[in-house]
Amino acid sequence: VRGFRYWPEARLSNSGYIPVKSSVYNYPIQMFATADISQMGAALLSRHITEANMRAHLVNVVHDSVWAEVHKADVENFKVMAQFCLVDGAMRAMKQLYDFDFVIPLEIEFTIIN
């Protein structure tokens, strides 16, 4: 059996081993997380920042990273808001939009650069 569309180097050995198996298994999870969940969370976060008149704005979203510039007086409130939007809010939105129950726990971490 020769490869797949996304893994042209995939070959099935006589013993049944596929050298790119972990990539094949991981693809749907990574794609869903970076293409759907993180983008949904970033959109929610942007809306919540605006509604709260917070002195913050998103400057970039790359894969599963969200970069924001936040006034130092708003950092703690931003962290609470980001936690909600990027985890709980995104999960609720996925359930409402796609009837999808995400059972793997999500976590976020913050890096603050002065």
N, C-alpha and C positions, 0 to 999 in steps of 0.2 A: 504494500500500500504506500503510495507516495503522498507526501505532505497535504497540508490544508491551505486554504487561501491565505491565512495570516501567518502560517508557519511553513513556508515552502521547504525548510530544511528538515521537517519532521519525517521520520522514517520508522516504520514498525519493524523491529527486529524479529528474527525467528522465535525468540523467547517471549515476544509480546511486549518488549520494553520500548517506550518512546522517549528519546532523550530530552525532548522539550515538554514533557508531561506537566511539570510544575507551571510553566508559562501558560499552557492550555487551560489548566484548572484555575489559575489565578486571573486570567483575562476577564471573565465576566464580572468578577468582584471589583477589580481595579477599574474597569470601564464604568461600571455603575457608580462607584464612589466618586471618581473624578469627573465624570460627564454629567451626572445627575444630582447626587446628594450635595456635593460641595458647591455646585453652582446654585442649587435651590437655596441652600443656607446663606450664600453670599447675597443673593437677591433679597432674601428676608432681612438680612442684617442691614443692607443698604436702606431698605424701606424704614426699618425701625430707627436707624440713625437719624433719618430725615424727620420722622414723626416726633422724635424726642428732642429735636433741635440740639442734638449733641454736636460738640465741636470735634467732629471726626469725619473722615471720609475714606472710602476704600480706594486704594491706588492700584491694586493689581490682584488678580486671581490666577494662580498657576497650578494646574493639576489639583492638588488638595491643600494648597496654601493660600491663605487670604492675607494680603498686606493692607494695613490701614495706617493712616496718620491720625493720631488722637492727641488732643490737648491733654497735658499731664494732669489737669484737674479732673478730667473725664475718664481716666484710664480704668479705674475700678468699676465704674458703671458700664463702660464699654466691655470689659471682660465678662460681666454678668450677662449683658445683652448678647455678646458673641456666643457664649456657652449655650444660651437658649436657642438662638437662631440657627447656629451651625449643627446642633445636635437635636434637641427636642423639636424645634420648629421645623427643621428639615424632615425629620421622621414623620411628624404629623402631616406635613404637606404630601409626602410620598404616599402615605396611607390614603389621604383624601383624593389625590389625583390618580393613583395607580392601584389602589386597594392592595398595597404591598406592606406586609409586616416585616420590618427589618429586625432580626433577632440577634444580630451580632452587635455587641456594645460599641458605641463610638466614643472616642475621647478627643479632646482638643488640648493643645498646649500653647502657651504664650511665650513669645520672646519679645522683650521690651528693649528697644534700643533708644538711648537718649541722644 
